[in-house]
Structure formats: C-alpha cells, structure tokens
C-alpha cells in the first residue's frame, strides 16, 4: 500500500508541474462555466437576455402608441433606438425610410425594428396595424426577440383596441349616438360597482376598457365586464385572442432570398472553429521541427529566421483556404448553401480569415515553451473566442460588457465576412471594412509573433 501511495503522489506532482494539464482541467472549465452563467443570467435578479437593440419608429400621435413605445423602453430585454445620428453628429428621429438601409449596413446597430404607422387605429376596421422589419441572421436570436416583442405588444394592446372600438362605433352610430351609448354604459357601471360615471365615461372614450373601480384605494377589475386588470389569468384574454385583432405585417429586409437559411446562418461559425483547431495544430508543429534539429540545418543554409516564419505563415494560409473551400462546398452539397453563386467573394473572405487564424496559431506557438503548452493554450483560446465571438450562440444573448470583447475576436469578424457574402449577398465595397479589420488583426498578431520568435529559443 505504501508503494501505491508513493506512486500516487508522484502522479499528482507531475500533474501540478504540467501547467497545460492544470489549465485544461481547471481554468478552461471555470472560464466557460462563468461565461455560460453570464449568458443565461444565473444568480441574476432578472434572468433572461438583456439589451437587444430594437429600432422603433412611431409615426402616430396616438397617446396609446406613445405608451407602447414607453413599455418597450421599460422592457429590460430591449435597448430601444428611436433616433439616428447624422454625419455631423446631430441626431434626428428615425423614420421608416431609414430602417432598411441601416439594417443592410455592415455590422448594423440593430437587426429588428417595429414601425407604428400613423393609422395604427383605423375608423374603417376594428383592430390595430403594426409592422416588424427584421434581418434574422440567427434563428435563436430571432425567435427570442419575436417572442418578447409580441408579449410586450399584446400586454399593451387593450387600450389601443379600445380606441379602435370607439372609432368604429363613432363611424357606425355617429358621434352623438356613440357618446350617448358610452354615457349609459358608464352610468350602469357606476350604479352597479361604484365610481364616478363621468370619469368612467372618459376612460371608455379614451380606450381604457379595464373598467377599474375608482372608489377603492386599490384598482380592482370588474370581472363581469371583461376587465383585464388583476383578473384571473385563466379568464383573461391571451395572446391568441389579441393576435386575431392585431395585424402585424412582417418584412424580412435581408436574407429573404437565401435558399438554405438555417445552414447559411451557422456555417461560418462551424468553419472558423475547425479552421482554428487545424491551423493551431499546424503552428505547434514548429516545436517538432525544432526538436528534430531541422531549424539548425536550415539556418546553416542561406535561409533566415524571417523566411522560415513567413513560409510557415503562407503554408497555414494555403491550408486554411483549402479547408474553408472544402467545407463550404460540402455545405453546398449537403445543405444547399449557395457557395458557388458567391464563390469569388467567399474566396476573398476565406483568404483573410485563414490569414488571421494562421497568425493566431503562430502567436500561440511563439509565447509557449513547448508543444503541450501551445496545444493547451490554443484549446482554451479557441473555445473562448468561439463562445464570445458568436460561433456557438448569438452575442446579443450575452451581457453588454461581454459583447464589447466579442468584437475584438477574429471569430466575430470572420463570421461577419461570411454572413455579408452568403446571407446578405453584398459586394466587395461592403466587405472592405471587415477585410480591413481582419488585416489589422493579422498584421498586429504576426508582428508580436515574429518579435517573440526572434527573442525566444525556437531557433536555438
């Protein structure tokens, strides 16, 4: 038994000496668990997503429409955008004409918008009219936003419907008869349940059909009159009832003609994960060549360190480009992704994405003492960048402070490039900002990697 304990202690000693093994065992799971906890709101007072950017255009002067906008602003899940910043940094209210162009921009500020038209309540028909514009690049994000948006709309619908009912009654009966009808209804309510008849009549004519008792400290619903108030939820009209009365026109601004939307949304994230793992493994092969003495023989010939590093960089870009092309062609055959139709621009994005991933792999190799450490560090960074860069789930589900870090990752910008080509179907001009950012990432990371290689012992 003593020998077994000695051997056990030896194994623990070797384990804790191996920083890579310790990191993969403890640090990586801890970091990912923390990230998932932040995304899903664990231990937060208010769980659920927060800060979805939602553009709202209110073209109506109806007070209830203003109330609906205020309710959307109060909803923690939304960050409501109602103004547009001009080129001279002045602001003006958003209009419906602005929305489509802004939603088609590279890295837009919002991908969902609600339009409240001027005739949200019409006299010639009972019901409401609203419009939702969308650029549904991620299915999880789209379903989440639509659900929260419809919940918020339906919870504020009764007053608008009441106004619609009053407008229809005035057109059908005429104003005098409609007013007399409201007066009689108000008097009957006041006689039966208390309250001031004139006040109740004003509420009804303003569209307030909650019919609250005004002689009590706490408002109470009049269940026999169909109040929403604090009534039993089982007896209250729900979204299914209101959805038949609220006419929501939907328009998909971007990606409406994509043949395979589900696969097109996620293919960029898959491709980046596979590419990062493959190119990081390729970069760590530098250590095997060092251990085999290959660098010493090369440096004895008319070859410089810089030439060795740039040859490795070009090799990584070539392998990465081939891998991405194969993955996208496989996606076209298996899932109907329109890769061939956008092949030229897709090839351009793939070159820049492969260059960024190769530079990342070489940086990991440059700052690591051996192949095992490089592999462990690469695994951690790839998983972390994939998580916060949007390869696993939408970054809009993450807390806002994490979203700021998302845009520092090459995963985020590579996926933006693939989406710009495959989802939005845009051209080279729209791609240029993304390609510029990927170039800056590649140049900065490679500069650090080359500096570290020249200072390190890789070539000794």
Residue pairs with C-beta under 8 A, 6 or more apart in sequence:
15 21
15 22
16 22
18 372
19 373
19 376
20 372
20 373
20 375
20 376
20 377
21 376
23 376
23 377
23 380
24 376
24 379
24 380
27 380
28 379
28 380
28 383
31 380
31 384
32 383
32 384
32 387
35 384
35 387
35 388
35 398
35 402
36 42
37 43
38 398
38 399
38 402
39 393
39 397
39 398
39 399
39 402
40 47
41 47
41 48
41 49
41 50
46 76
48 76
48 77
49 77
49 144
49 148
49 396
49 397
50 76
50 77
50 399
50 400
51 77
51 78
51 79
51 396
51 399
51 400
51 403
52 77
52 78
52 79
52 112
52 141
52 144
52 145
52 148
52 396
53 78
53 79
53 81
53 109
53 110
53 111
53 112
53 396
54 72
54 78
54 79
54 80
54 81
54 110
54 112
54 113
54 114
54 145
54 149
55 80
55 81
55 82
55 94
55 99
55 102
55 109
55 110
55 112
55 113
55 114
56 69
56 72
56 80
56 81
56 82
56 94
56 113
56 114
56 116
57 82
57 93
57 94
57 95
57 96
57 98
57 99
57 113
57 114
57 115
57 116
58 65
58 66
58 68
58 69
58 82
58 116
59 95
59 96
59 115
59 116
59 117
59 118
60 116
60 117
60 118
60 119
60 120
60 121
61 118
62 120
62 121
62 160
62 163
63 206
64 121
64 156
64 159
64 160
64 163
64 207
65 116
65 120
65 160
67 156
67 159
68 116
68 152
68 153
68 156
68 160
69 80
69 82
69 116
71 152
71 155
71 156
72 78
72 80
72 114
72 149
72 152
73 80
75 148
75 152
77 145
77 148
78 148
78 149
78 152
81 94
81 109
81 110
82 93
82 94
83 91
83 92
83 93
83 94
84 91
84 92
84 93
84 94
84 98
84 102
85 91
86 92
96 115
96 131
99 113
99 115
99 133
99 253
100 133
100 253
102 108
102 109
102 110
103 110
103 111
103 113
103 133
103 135
103 253
103 254
104 135
104 253
104 254
104 424
104 426
105 430
106 416
106 420
106 426
106 430
106 431
106 433
106 434
107 416
107 433
107 434
108 135
111 134
111 135
111 136
111 137
111 141
111 254
112 132
112 133
112 134
112 135
112 145
112 149
113 132
113 133
113 134
114 130
114 131
114 132
114 133
114 149
115 130
115 131
115 132
115 133
116 130
117 129
117 130
117 131
119 129
120 128
120 129
120 130
120 160
121 128
121 160
121 163
121 164
121 167
122 129
122 164
122 167
123 167
123 168
123 170
123 171
124 171
125 168
126 161
126 164
126 165
126 168
126 245
127 161
127 164
127 245
127 246
127 247
128 157
128 160
128 161
128 164
128 245
128 246
128 247
129 247
129 249
130 153
130 246
130 247
130 248
130 249
131 248
131 249
131 250
131 251
132 146
132 149
132 248
132 249
132 250
132 251
133 250
133 251
133 252
133 253
134 142
134 250
134 251
134 252
134 253
135 252
135 253
135 254
135 255
135 424
136 142
136 252
136 255
136 261
137 254
137 255
137 265
137 419
137 423
138 265
138 390
138 393
138 394
138 396
139 261
139 262
139 265
140 393
140 394
140 397
141 394
141 396
141 397
144 397
150 239
150 243
150 248
151 239
153 246
153 248
154 238
154 239
154 242
154 243
154 246
157 242
157 245
157 246
158 207
158 209
158 210
158 228
159 206
159 207
159 208
159 209
160 207
161 207
161 209
161 242
161 245
162 204
162 206
162 207
162 208
162 209
163 206
163 207
164 207
165 207
165 209
166 178
166 182
166 204
166 205
166 207
169 178
169 181
170 178
172 178
173 181
179 205
182 201
182 204
182 205
183 197
183 201
185 201
185 204
186 197
186 198
186 200
186 201
186 204
187 197
189 195
189 197
189 200
189 211
189 222
189 225
190 196
190 197
190 200
193 211
193 213
193 222
194 213
194 214
194 215
194 216
195 213
195 214
195 215
196 214
199 214
200 211
200 214
203 210
203 211
203 212
204 211
209 226
209 227
209 228
210 219
210 221
210 227
210 228
210 229
211 221
211 222
211 225
211 227
211 229
212 219
212 220
212 221
212 222
212 227
212 229
213 219
213 220
213 222
219 229
219 230
220 229
220 230
221 227
221 228
221 229
221 230
221 231
222 229
223 231
223 232
223 235
228 236
228 237
254 423
254 424
255 261
255 264
255 423
255 424
257 425
258 264
258 338
258 422
258 423
258 425
259 336
259 337
259 338
260 335
260 336
260 337
260 338
261 423
262 335
263 331
263 335
263 336
263 337
264 337
264 338
264 422
264 423
265 419
265 423
267 327
267 328
267 331
267 335
267 337
267 418
267 422
268 391
268 414
268 415
268 417
268 418
268 419
268 422
269 386
269 390
269 391
269 392
269 411
269 415
270 327
270 391
271 324
271 327
271 328
271 418
272 353
272 357
272 386
272 389
272 391
272 410
272 411
272 414
272 415
273 382
273 386
273 391
274 323
274 327
275 320
275 323
275 324
275 353
275 354
275 357
276 357
276 360
276 361
276 378
276 382
276 385
276 386
276 411
277 378
277 382
278 319
278 320
278 323
279 316
279 319
279 320
279 354
279 357
279 358
279 360
279 361
280 357
280 360
280 361
280 364
280 374
280 375
280 378
280 382
281 361
281 375
281 378
282 315
282 316
282 319
282 358
282 361
283 312
283 316
283 358
283 361
283 362
283 364
283 365
283 374
283 378
284 361
284 364
284 365
284 368
284 371
284 374
284 375
284 378
286 312
286 365
286 458
287 365
287 370
287 371
287 374
287 458
288 371
289 295
290 458
290 459
295 308
295 458
295 459
296 459
298 308
299 305
299 308
299 459
305 453
305 454
305 459
306 450
308 459
309 362
309 449
309 450
309 453
312 362
313 355
313 358
313 359
313 362
313 446
316 354
316 357
316 358
316 361
316 362
317 351
317 354
317 355
317 358
318 354
319 354
320 350
320 353
320 354
320 355
320 357
320 358
321 347
321 350
321 351
321 354
323 354
324 350
324 353
324 354
325 347
325 350
328 337
328 339
328 346
328 350
329 339
331 337
331 339
332 338
332 339
332 340
337 422
338 422
339 346
339 422
342 421
342 422
342 425
345 421
345 427
345 428
345 431
346 418
346 421
346 422
348 428
348 431
348 435
349 414
349 417
349 418
349 420
349 421
349 431
349 434
349 435
352 414
352 417
352 435
352 438
352 439
352 442
353 410
353 414
353 417
353 418
353 438
355 438
355 439
355 442
356 410
356 413
356 414
356 438
356 441
356 442
356 445
357 410
357 414
358 442
359 441
359 442
359 445
359 446
359 449
360 381
360 410
360 445
361 378
362 445
362 446
362 449
362 453
363 445
363 446
363 448
363 449
363 452
364 374
364 377
364 378
364 381
365 374
365 449
365 458
366 448
366 449
366 450
366 452
366 453
366 456
366 458
367 377
367 452
368 374
368 377
385 391
385 409
385 410
385 411
386 392
386 411
388 395
388 398
388 402
388 405
388 406
388 409
389 395
389 406
389 409
389 410
389 411
389 412
389 415
390 406
390 411
390 412
390 415
391 411
391 415
395 402
395 403
395 406
395 412
396 403
398 406
406 412
407 413
410 438
410 441
413 434
413 437
413 438
413 441
414 438
416 434
417 431
417 434
417 435
417 438
420 426
420 430
420 431
420 434
421 431
424 430
453 459
